[in-house]
């Protein structure tokens, strides 16, 4: 059964499993104790730290193990901000960071600090210049992911690090998605990662803080992990994490080339196989194993279930798959279609045949969801229906989609656009947050003119002018 | 090789190992995902939560898993304090809580709150009345361990909970040392525990918050674990923790009775076998598997090493075994001897023969350390030497032990006490923190009168009057 959600969690690497089993026996004692079981545990911990530091490209005493990538980000950002409190309380992040970074930013704002979110282009990439422009004399810290977790776009970390260095601001790099593929280049100051993204166990994150970077751990702390990660360490997990990082790195170049080719196939074939699809993310500067696309007139959750029934596990940034009913903040920041969103992230070892099988199943899955939603053929086709081209058509139509969830508002829009003459207006009333993203995205995909939005009682009115 | 430090970490229970292995295959995916691997993980997580809640004695939706017992305490105390910030910022703790509680208390004080440390008696036990007396209208939270981790004394949790209930103050119980033996009785409001204390894996703690208790998680958070424990959960660890808790509970009554008898043997025999020993902690209201004693004129670290060489792994609260060179705060709060301190905590399954072997080795180990320290026979014997009883003895002696570490200052004192006449004074100058505890403790054990201490340049002068 093909599992295509490696960006969320990868199955345990065989080396991780082996290391975990061995250290269940050898590494359960407290590495801070003086007796033989403790000394044995300490040796394992030291060796794991050295291996992880080598893979990260830092000194062992610059690296601590945390209980997750999320905690590494929360604690790393808090410590770096506190370390430079005298400089100021301003944080710069990209708009497409992992939610753990954005949660930390929200925490800072709640405590009276300020945050600048650097915008991204339609591929999800930041411009180094926009980081430079966001830095102020009061900036305590900048944070940038090495690559985006939802669309795979690789960020210009080295260039941004150079801008930060010039401004005297430390840069924290969230390397969660890329560390298994290789070290992060450039002059970063802090780095975080998460073992279960590279086939290590859950429960292990990394936080590296370069010597010389001011860092003041926040909250209660103990003597563990240089005072930066309190609590008894999960040593078997740590040993497994370090061992598997070394193992995946040894295979990384060959496996990246292989998966890149499979992803290339998905990127090229999906738009051929499925009408009205937008493949998102940078086509070249991207993670080797990850591809994301959105399908017009499709309910993301229904599509996920259809694919799951067909045996494929993928994830989605569509609003209907989130507890908040908001489209993913990454897709919003990119300004791309969010409905029918599918992220395919291939674990190491994925077979070409499984990708082919996915491509075989996808068109039928999308079509079945569209059919269940009652998408008329004319909406799914390239051109508006001819019915509205007649002289008797109304020059303006209002579609009331209040109370209806994505993708219904866009489907309703597509149904009636042909009912107004060229130059005529369709206004969609919607209280669904996805419409804010998807109505303009639809216009871009269908070459219609997006006029704008305005608040109305109970929701928002989105107006479109028919072009062709 | 007998490992007698279960209070620090217990070897993995066979059931934990089995559950861990099974869920490495079944439980690596994200339980928040909709696809089959995610649903499978969710089922495992739900089942683990139900099992753990049943063992704790709470509802499943009251319990979250944290990355460690320490994090459960840090985050539980912070959340409970914040939930009652409008009431006040006063925290009541016992003086013998786990360091994670005291770290949290220090954090609160650093942030402008106030803390009352409730004193304990010489057995390490709090009086319920002293908790009641410490509660004020501004008290946000009280915290009390179910049993002490260093000396095994069981605390009157149910009575303290009743006092707290009457005052309208929530009580957080740190059940780390006792949860494997049984549920915590009484009307607690919050409870924490740590899986590797009962034979579960490291990396898993529990935090239970009763419905109706005000709780506001602090710091950045995500949607995991009811917003109370951010980060991707270590599901295999959690499953193993819950399974082993159930397993140790099934064996708890019989194993407690068996270990209690072994500990009783240690409590009775050590003072017979080793001169100048103080067994500390409550002799009756105590954990079944834990016993602690201190040996006069002994360097704790040297004794640990001697026992380790003989094959026994134990821990110590002596100053020389801590990085701060301070005796354990528990021994200090109890006012008992800290030098030559040994904690023996038996893991489930400990054989009587291993305890007998320990009793066989201990006297020689203590004697060898005393010999290496040059402890004269008269110091180690029960009565002061007769040499000082003569009429020519000085009425007052000053021993300069500045720069000398525990147990040297007490050894120097014992060496000369016989050199002053009955009623004469010996003053020991010391800059070692252990002396503050050990000089009075020595007086109590050797029936000498402790006169008091006063600061002197470079340290403290401790004065003793010879009684017999």
Interface residues (C-beta under 8 A of the other chain):
Chain A: X1 X3 X5 X8 X9 X10 X11 X12 X17 X20 X21 X24 X25 X28 X29 X30 X33 X34 X35 X36 X37 X38 X67 X68 X69 X70 X71 X74 X78 X99 X100 X103 X104 X106 X107 X194 X196 X201 X202 X203 X205 X218 X219 X220 X221 X222 X223 X230 X231 X232 X233 X234 X235 X236 X237 X301 X304 X305 X307 X308 X312 X313 X314 X315 X321 X323
Chain B: X1 X3 X5 X8 X9 X10 X11 X12 X17 X20 X21 X24 X25 X28 X29 X30 X33 X34 X35 X36 X37 X38 X67 X68 X69 X70 X71 X74 X78 X99 X100 X103 X104 X106 X107 X194 X196 X201 X202 X203 X205 X218 X219 X220 X221 X222 X223 X230 X231 X232 X233 X234 X235 X236 X237 X301 X304 X305 X307 X308 X312 X313 X314 X315 X321 X323
